[in-house]
């Protein structure tokens, strides 16, 4: 089953929190998200102030989690314990509508 967009965002935050700062290629490998898609996701996380981008050299950029990102990650981790983010147990029976 494919992960939802929210699950992918949470996975990116987890990886960057656990192993960061990381280059985009490392994040892509660890999250199993293609680089072009990952760039879009990281752009959103940057705009929300959940990750930082740091230029290490002319060609090397690394990503790390911010305190706000840690807070969001903790929130979704606790929410996932109460209500799993995956919808694998949900079925919609159109015949009953």
Number of C-alpha atoms within 10 A of each C-alpha: 6 7 12 12 10 12 14 17 18 18 19 25 26 19 19 25 20 11 13 16 20 20 18 19 14 18 25 19 11 14 18 13 17 13 15 10 11 20 14 11 17 21 14 14 18 18 11 11 14 20 25 16 16 14 11 10 8 6 6 11 14 19 22 22 26 17 13 13 23 17 12 15 21 14 11 18 16 12 12 12 9 9 11 13 15 14 11 8 6 7 7 7 7 6 5 5 5
